[in-house]
Amino acid sequence: MKAILAQPRGFCAGVERAIEIVERALAIYGAPVYVRHEIVHNKYVVEDLRAKGAVFVDEVTEIPDGAITVFSAHGVSEKVENEARLRELPVIDATCPLVSKVHKEAQRYEEEGREIVLIGHDGHPEVEGTSGRVRNGVHLVSTVEDVAALRVKDPEQLAYVTQTTLSVDDTRGIIDALVARFPAIKGPDLRDICYATQNRQNAVRLLADEVDLLLVIGSSNSSNSNRLRDLGNEMGVPSYLISGADDIQPDWLRDVKTLGITAGASAPEILVKQVVAKLLSFTDRLEVSSFNGIMERTRFKLPKEVLPVESVAS
């Protein structure tokens, strides 16, 4: 059997930054470090950081006075930020810079007097954070049908922003529907949509033409991982979302000659290696190769709270 690894796959720059922030905070300030919500949507990562001394909470009220506090990569609402400020909690913000950019875009549009349409998934922490940055609230749409049901005050004063874990392809139909119904609507340049989401989906499209089965490594609550699985199925390739090697069912591999493997943006490479090792236990011969694809070199700056003193001074 052949196994082809997608490229790119796994951690994006925002996830790498968020995890490094927690690890550096633990090293500098000592345990415990409190993290509001899961730092990223991956059980392996969360449990690894928990073992090192991170404490994950749902609300700021669960954090003791004076405790080092980290906001997750998904971002938080203005209300959450204010709650932490009122309690004078020492906060380190691990919000992905691309998510922060969406917050600023939404706020800028609102300052122009526009109602905000947010393209995203109800209940996702990034959507909650972005919604909570707009004082007059947002109109949340997830499908083209949602656009048809929209009721707005002034069709001439609208703008849209998108959840970063949706790709250009995921949002194109909804944006087209918005523009068709509200020709005056404003929105960000398509290049502002998260590069990592689009790159991973493009890699799955290329991979799907070469494989009989696709395994997507990622947690069930990871939006971009679920989308990779769905995309594989849409391309006509049986596709499964697995949290790790133990989820693989031997029956899936029956008559499979070429297997594709990818990982969501919050899944670490060690899980890919464990999946390959598991596959080796099912077959005498496994030829593993990597698909040609984009090499991502994006890196985001760390906040000053976790930088060496000399770096901050310079």
MOCOR-V490590 format. One line per field, one symbol per residue. phi: phi as a letter, one per 40 degrees, with the letter a starting at -180 (. if undefined). psi: psi as a letter, one per 20 degrees, with the letter a starting at -180 (. if undefined). burial: I if it has 16 or more other ideal C-beta (glycine too) atoms within 10 Angstrom, else O. A space follows every 10 residues. Layout:
phi = ???
psi = ???
burial = ???
//
This chain:
phi = .bbbccacag dccccdcccc ccccccccbg ccbcbcgcda cacccccccc cchcbcbcbc ccccdgcdbb ccccgbcccc cccccccfcc cbccdddccd ccdccccccc ccgccbbbca bdgcdccccc dcbbccgbcc bbaccccccc bbcbccbbab bbcccbcdcc cdcccccccc cbdccbaccd cccdcccccc cccccccccb bcabbbcicc ccdccdcccc cdcccgbdbb cbcacccccd ccccgccbbb bbaccbcccd cccccccccc ccacbbcbab ccacccbcbb cccccbcddc cccc
psi = qqpppqorrb prhhgggggh ggghgghgir qqppporpgr mpgggghghg hijqppqhqh iipqpiqppp prhirrrhgg ghghghikpo poojpphhgh hgghgghghh hjjqqppooa ppiphhgggg hjiohjrrop pirhhhghip orgoiimqqq rqphjqrghh iggggghghh hnhiqqrrqh iiqphggggh ghhhgghhii riqppoprqh joghghhggh ggghjjpppp pqiahiipph hhipjphppq prqrijpqhh hghhgghghh iiqhpooprp qpapopjppq qqqhijqqgh ggh.
burial = IIIIIIIIII IIIIIIIIIO IIIIIIOOIO OIIIIIIIII IIIIIIOIIO OOIIOIOOOI OOIOOOIIII IIIIIIIOOI IOIIOOIOIO IIIIIIOIII IIIOIIIOII OOOIIIIIII OOOIIIIIII IIIIOOOIII IIOOOIIOOI OOOOOOIIII IIIIIIIIOI IOOIIOIIOO OIOOIOIIOO OOIIIIIIII IIIIOOIIOO IOIIIIIIIO OIIIIIIIIO IIOOOOIOII IIIIIOOIOO OOIOOIOOII IIIIIIIIOO IIOIIIOIIO OOOOOOOOOO IOIOOIOOOO OOIOIIOOOO OOOO
//
